[in-house]
Amino acid sequence: MEFHEIEELPGYCSGMVCCTPKELFDLLLSDYENHLEIKLTKEHRNVTEEDKNEIAALCQFRLEKWEKGNAR
């Protein structure tokens, strides 16, 4: 869900519909990746290759954990 401050529509928000649990997980994982970028750089520098590797490893861990919990 995104919140927008538009003069004509204060408090307006938009959202994305995820039709499957996997779609929702992928969306949340993408947001988690963005969160980690901000956390690691504190928005004071560009993302380094080391940062990218750490983020990829953390996201991969979450993905594997989700897949293990959702294996059928």
DABEL-V572868 format. One record per backbone hydrogen bond with DSSP energy under -1.0 kcal/mol. CO is the residue of the C=O (numbers start at 1). NH is the residue of the N-H. If there is no record, write none. Layout:
CO&NH ; CO&NH
This chain:
2&14 ; 9&12 ; 12&4 ; 14&2 ; 20&24 ; 21&25 ; 22&26 ; 23&27 ; 24&28 ; 25&29 ; 26&30 ; 27&31 ; 28&32 ; 29&33 ; 30&34 ; 31&35 ; 32&36 ; 33&37 ; 34&38 ; 35&39 ; 36&40 ; 37&41 ; 38&42 ; 41&44 ; 48&52 ; 49&53 ; 50&54 ; 51&55 ; 52&56 ; 53&57 ; 54&58 ; 55&59 ; 56&60 ; 57&61 ; 58&62 ; 59&63 ; 60&64 ; 61&65 ; 62&66 ; 63&67 ; 64&68 ; 65&69 ; 66&70
